[in-house]
Amino acid sequence: MSEKIKIMGISVEKCYAEDVIESINQQWYQETLATYGVLTMNLLLAAQQDEELKEYIETLDKAVADEPEIVKAAGLEDQKWEDDISEHGFFGTVFWLLNHYKNEIFLLGENEEDTEKLYGYLQEKYPDIVILGRDFLMGEEADQVDKVINEINTWNPQAVLSCSRVYDLERFVKRHRKKINTKVWFSLGSCLDIFREGNKKPSWLNRFIEKNSFKKMVSKYNEDMEKM
């Protein structure tokens, strides 16, 4: 039985990487689309100001926590979950599965540069993944949205992999999931090393600011709840 937890008022299912992989393996035999997304501090912060992002998170079939601070924000002490997150095993396992079974996929980015970076990364590291097509959203213009949906449906891939920096694609799949013909949608966010200039890790200062902002927001939320 799944366990629901709340992080700053956002309801998600607590799950380990192995739970997500098991869910994906079962999804290939289903008729409906399942969505899997990365849960980060920045996404949770953005969702506090954006009801649509909050709904996106809550409607994910499985949310993959990608930063150990999220465990603490949920008010939990779970070393296994923290180890899961620290090892970042989810991405590698998903890519390995897609490569091993030669799955047919479609790539979607917010802009052409990010789409091409993801394409190049997969071509180099996982050459047996069959990339049927790729495109970028370029905002929420109606013509481009319809074009992307039609292109995905024309290819009818087994899975769509999306990369996003400002959450346009998270909003996109939340709004249009019923129109899209595919089994699985992976929202990878922007946490992959391939989207960092020169493959550099975020600076310690940037990470410190991110963590500090997140902790302050969590503390403020919890204090406000206690006053109610």
Solvent accessible surface area in square Angstrom, and as a share of the most:
residue,aa,sasa,rsa
1,M,245,1.09
2,S,62,0.40
3,E,85,0.38
4,K,128,0.54
5,I,15,0.08
6,K,135,0.57
7,I,0,0.00
8,M,11,0.05
9,G,17,0.17
10,I,0,0.00
11,S,28,0.18
12,V,8,0.05
13,E,34,0.15
14,K,39,0.17
15,C,7,0.04
16,Y,45,0.17
17,A,26,0.20
18,E,105,0.47
19,D,50,0.26
20,V,1,0.01
21,I,25,0.13
22,E,100,0.45
23,S,24,0.15
24,I,3,0.02
25,N,62,0.32
26,Q,103,0.46
27,Q,18,0.08
28,W,55,0.19
29,Y,182,0.69
30,Q,86,0.38
31,E,159,0.71
32,T,98,0.57
33,L,21,0.11
34,A,4,0.03
35,T,3,0.02
36,Y,3,0.01
37,G,1,0.01
38,V,8,0.05
39,L,3,0.02
40,T,24,0.14
41,M,1,0.00
42,N,67,0.35
43,L,4,0.02
44,L,0,0.00
45,L,32,0.16
46,A,29,0.23
47,A,4,0.03
48,Q,53,0.24
49,Q,148,0.66
50,D,34,0.18
51,E,111,0.50
52,E,36,0.16
53,L,0,0.00
54,K,54,0.23
55,E,68,0.30
56,Y,4,0.02
57,I,2,0.01
58,E,64,0.29
59,T,74,0.43
60,L,20,0.10
61,D,63,0.33
62,K,32,0.13
63,A,10,0.08
64,V,16,0.09
65,A,9,0.07
66,D,15,0.08
67,E,19,0.09
68,P,48,0.30
69,E,23,0.10
70,I,0,0.00
71,V,0,0.00
72,K,107,0.45
73,A,15,0.12
74,A,18,0.14
75,G,67,0.64
76,L,43,0.21
77,E,153,0.69
78,D,19,0.10
79,Q,120,0.53
80,K,101,0.43
81,W,11,0.04
82,E,27,0.12
83,D,60,0.31
84,D,36,0.19
85,I,6,0.03
86,S,69,0.44
87,E,129,0.58
88,H,99,0.44
89,G,33,0.32
90,F,13,0.05
91,F,20,0.08
92,G,35,0.33
93,T,51,0.30
94,V,3,0.02
95,F,2,0.01
96,W,134,0.47
97,L,24,0.12
98,L,2,0.01
99,N,30,0.15
100,H,98,0.44
101,Y,137,0.52
102,K,118,0.50
103,N,11,0.06
104,E,72,0.32
105,I,0,0.00
106,F,0,0.00
107,L,0,0.00
108,L,0,0.00
109,G,0,0.00
110,E,15,0.07
111,N,60,0.31
112,E,100,0.45
113,E,105,0.47
114,D,4,0.02
115,T,2,0.01
116,E,70,0.32
117,K,56,0.24
118,L,0,0.00
119,Y,55,0.21
120,G,36,0.34
121,Y,58,0.22
122,L,1,0.00
123,Q,77,0.34
124,E,131,0.59
125,K,113,0.48
126,Y,38,0.15
127,P,90,0.57
128,D,63,0.33
129,I,4,0.02
130,V,60,0.35
131,I,31,0.16
132,L,39,0.19
133,G,10,0.10
134,R,93,0.34
135,D,13,0.06
136,F,48,0.20
137,L,0,0.00
138,M,109,0.49
139,G,25,0.24
140,E,65,0.29
141,E,99,0.44
142,A,75,0.58
143,D,122,0.63
144,Q,19,0.08
145,V,8,0.05
146,D,76,0.39
147,K,104,0.44
148,V,0,0.00
149,I,11,0.06
150,N,91,0.47
151,E,48,0.21
152,I,0,0.00
153,N,41,0.21
154,T,112,0.65
155,W,113,0.40
156,N,95,0.49
157,P,3,0.02
158,Q,68,0.30
159,A,0,0.00
160,V,0,0.00
161,L,0,0.00
162,S,1,0.01
163,C,2,0.01
164,S,3,0.02
165,R,100,0.37
166,V,92,0.53
167,Y,36,0.14
168,D,35,0.18
169,L,0,0.00
170,E,5,0.02
171,R,47,0.17
172,F,0,0.00
173,V,1,0.01
174,K,60,0.26
175,R,110,0.40
176,H,25,0.11
177,R,57,0.21
178,K,200,0.85
179,K,110,0.47
180,I,10,0.05
181,N,80,0.41
182,T,12,0.07
183,K,54,0.23
184,V,0,0.00
185,W,0,0.00
186,F,2,0.01
187,S,4,0.03
188,L,2,0.01
189,G,11,0.11
190,S,49,0.32
191,C,25,0.15
192,L,16,0.08
193,D,59,0.31
194,I,24,0.12
195,F,7,0.03
196,R,61,0.22
197,E,125,0.56
198,G,69,0.67
199,N,106,0.54
200,K,147,0.62
201,K,139,0.59
202,P,49,0.31
203,S,54,0.35
204,W,198,0.69
205,L,89,0.44
206,N,79,0.40
207,R,60,0.22
208,F,118,0.49
209,I,92,0.47
210,E,43,0.19
211,K,68,0.29
212,N,57,0.29
213,S,50,0.32
214,F,2,0.01
215,K,116,0.49
216,K,131,0.55
217,M,56,0.25
218,V,18,0.10
219,S,57,0.37
220,K,120,0.51
221,Y,54,0.21
222,N,69,0.35
223,E,94,0.42
224,D,52,0.27
225,M,86,0.38
226,E,143,0.64
227,K,165,0.70
228,M,178,0.79
